Amino acid sequence: DAPANGNVKRRVILIAIAALFILAGIAWYVLWLTVFSLREVTDDAYVNGNQVAVSAQVAGTVIAVLADDTQRVDAGQVLVKLDPTDTQVAFAKAKSALANAVRQVRQQTDMASQDDAATTVRKLDLSRAQADLKRRQPLLADKAIAPEEVAHARDAVATAKAALDLATRQSAAAHALVDGTDIEHNASVMQAKAAFREAWLNDERNAIVAPIGGYVAQRSVQVGTRVQPGQPLLTVIPLHDLWVDANFKESQLAHIRIGQPAHVESDLYSGDV
């Protein structure tokens, strides 16, 4: 009986082990059918990110490069300096031109006032000449004065009218330059102010700063290089906004949906990222 009982026990154990394997196989099949078969894997994937190109906004000669590849920089940090000599000269000229424009407009305003006064004087001269002619004309009828005096009086009136007309035109021309606006908003002053602001900006742009924080890459600028506006000098890559571009086959796209979790494993460093 003992050998028979041993055989029964072994048979039961083997059946139990077989059942466990069968259950494990079924569980694995169900897991593969519901989970693993729906996963898609690719090793054609790359880390990508925004690449912010830093370029010159003004022409100039590079006198200093203050950042190199792989170096961490902050937004607003000076990366490259250009020789400021040319822009400083242009800024000084623009500053002088603005001051001259203000002085010129003030002179034009004063001239308009002077022309107004001259017009008033010419009106008085015309009134006197007309009054003198009016007094002399009756005397000519009575032959109390010579005809030449009346002729001279008429000439004086014509001359006074011509002088008044000239003064009126000069006054109108002077007022056309200054009327309707103050000195600050005068067209000439505003144009000189715009040139002054442009010259100031160009002088400030000799210091080329980082537009965003990140790491420097693709530096091509060197000290002594003559750069032009728009010429790329280096690139800043912000590492706070990176993503992975994964390329799948068309047959794999059937099981891929927006919002699905992704598992990324790097071949550069050990472990998952």
ZIRAFEN-V804786 format. One record per residue. N is the residue number from 0. RES is the residue in one small letter. OMEGA is omega in whole degrees, 0 to 359 (999 if undefined). NEAR is the number of other ideal C-beta (glycine too) atoms within 12 Angstrom. D_FIRST is the distance of its C-alpha to the first C-alpha in whole Angstrom. Layout:
BEGIN
n: {N	N}
res: {RES	RES}
omega: {OMEGA	OMEGA}
near: {NEAR	NEAR}
d_first: {D_FIRST	D_FIRST}
END
This chain:
BEGIN
n: {0	1	2	3	4	5	6	7	8	9	10	11	12	13	14	15	16	17	18	19	20	21	22	23	24	25	26	27	28	29	30	31	32	33	34	35	36	37	38	39	40	41	42	43	44	45	46	47	48	49	50	51	52	53	54	55	56	57	58	59	60	61	62	63	64	65	66	67	68	69	70	71	72	73	74	75	76	77	78	79	80	81	82	83	84	85	86	87	88	89	90	91	92	93	94	95	96	97	98	99	100	101	102	103	104	105	106	107	108	109	110	111	112	113	114	115	116	117	118	119	120	121	122	123	124	125	126	127	128	129	130	131	132	133	134	135	136	137	138	139	140	141	142	143	144	145	146	147	148	149	150	151	152	153	154	155	156	157	158	159	160	161	162	163	164	165	166	167	168	169	170	171	172	173	174	175	176	177	178	179	180	181	182	183	184	185	186	187	188	189	190	191	192	193	194	195	196	197	198	199	200	201	202	203	204	205	206	207	208	209	210	211	212	213	214	215	216	217	218	219	220	221	222	223	224	225	226	227	228	229	230	231	232	233	234	235	236	237	238	239	240	241	242	243	244	245	246	247	248	249	250	251	252	253	254	255	256	257	258	259	260	261	262	263	264	265	266	267	268	269	270	271	272}
res: {d	a	p	a	n	g	n	v	k	r	r	v	i	l	i	a	i	a	a	l	f	i	l	a	g	i	a	w	y	v	l	w	l	t	v	f	s	l	r	e	v	t	d	d	a	y	v	n	g	n	q	v	a	v	s	a	q	v	a	g	t	v	i	a	v	l	a	d	d	t	q	r	v	d	a	g	q	v	l	v	k	l	d	p	t	d	t	q	v	a	f	a	k	a	k	s	a	l	a	n	a	v	r	q	v	r	q	q	t	d	m	a	s	q	d	d	a	a	t	t	v	r	k	l	d	l	s	r	a	q	a	d	l	k	r	r	q	p	l	l	a	d	k	a	i	a	p	e	e	v	a	h	a	r	d	a	v	a	t	a	k	a	a	l	d	l	a	t	r	q	s	a	a	a	h	a	l	v	d	g	t	d	i	e	h	n	a	s	v	m	q	a	k	a	a	f	r	e	a	w	l	n	d	e	r	n	a	i	v	a	p	i	g	g	y	v	a	q	r	s	v	q	v	g	t	r	v	q	p	g	q	p	l	l	t	v	i	p	l	h	d	l	w	v	d	a	n	f	k	e	s	q	l	a	h	i	r	i	g	q	p	a	h	v	e	s	d	l	y	s	g	d	v}
omega: {181	178	180	178	178	178	180	180	179	180	179	180	180	178	180	179	179	179	178	178	179	178	178	178	178	180	178	180	179	179	178	183	186	185	189	180	180	178	177	184	175	173	177	184	184	174	181	180	178	177	183	180	177	183	178	176	177	176	179	179	182	178	179	173	191	178	181	181	179	180	177	179	178	178	181	180	180	181	184	176	177	178	185	188	183	182	177	176	179	179	178	178	180	178	178	180	178	178	178	179	179	179	181	179	176	177	179	177	178	179	177	178	178	179	175	178	178	177	178	178	180	177	178	178	179	179	179	180	178	179	179	178	180	179	186	184	176	180	178	179	178	181	179	178	181	178	180	180	178	179	177	179	177	178	179	178	180	179	180	177	179	179	178	179	179	180	179	178	179	179	179	179	180	180	179	181	188	184	175	180	175	183	184	184	174	185	181	180	179	177	178	178	178	177	177	180	178	179	178	179	180	179	178	184	173	174	182	187	178	180	183	177	180	182	183	177	174	178	180	184	179	176	181	180	174	184	180	178	180	181	180	182	179	181	174	182	176	183	179	182	180	177	180	173	180	181	179	174	181	181	180	187	182	184	183	180	175	178	178	177	180	177	184	178	184	175	178	179	179	175	182	177	999}
near: {7	8	9	10	11	12	13	14	14	14	14	14	14	14	14	14	14	14	14	14	14	14	14	14	14	14	15	16	15	14	15	14	13	12	13	14	16	16	19	24	20	21	15	14	21	17	18	15	21	20	22	28	25	36	25	32	27	34	22	33	24	31	23	22	26	24	31	19	19	17	21	20	33	19	18	14	22	22	37	40	27	37	25	25	15	21	28	21	16	26	27	19	22	27	23	18	24	30	19	20	27	26	19	23	31	22	20	27	24	18	22	25	19	19	28	23	18	23	27	18	20	27	22	18	25	27	19	20	27	23	17	23	28	17	17	26	21	13	18	21	11	10	11	14	20	13	16	12	20	25	17	19	27	22	17	24	26	19	21	27	22	18	23	28	18	20	27	23	18	23	28	18	18	26	22	17	26	29	19	11	18	15	25	16	15	26	22	26	29	20	21	28	25	18	24	27	18	24	29	24	19	28	28	21	28	32	27	36	27	30	24	26	24	30	28	34	27	21	28	22	35	17	18	14	22	19	32	18	17	13	23	23	36	37	29	38	31	23	22	14	15	18	15	19	14	23	17	19	15	9	10	17	15	12	16	21	11	7	6	13	9	20	16	22	17	15	14	10	10	8	10	10	15}
d_first: {0	4	6	5	6	9	10	11	12	14	15	16	18	20	21	22	24	26	27	28	30	31	33	34	36	37	38	40	41	43	44	46	47	49	50	50	51	54	55	58	58	61	63	66	67	70	71	75	77	81	83	87	90	92	96	99	102	105	106	106	105	102	103	100	96	94	90	88	85	82	84	83	86	87	89	93	92	95	94	97	101	104	107	109	113	113	112	114	117	116	115	119	120	119	119	123	123	122	125	127	126	126	130	131	130	132	135	135	134	138	139	139	140	143	144	144	146	148	148	150	152	153	153	156	158	158	159	162	163	163	165	167	168	168	171	173	173	175	178	178	179	182	182	182	179	179	177	175	174	172	171	169	168	166	165	164	162	160	159	158	156	154	153	152	150	149	147	145	144	143	142	139	138	137	135	133	132	131	131	128	126	126	126	122	121	124	123	124	122	119	119	120	117	115	116	115	112	111	112	110	107	108	108	105	103	104	101	98	95	91	91	87	85	83	82	85	84	86	89	92	95	97	100	103	102	104	102	103	103	99	98	94	94	90	87	86	82	81	77	76	76	74	72	69	71	67	68	65	65	66	63	62	64	62	60	62	64	67	65	62	60	61	59	61	60	63	63	66	64	60	59	59	63}
END
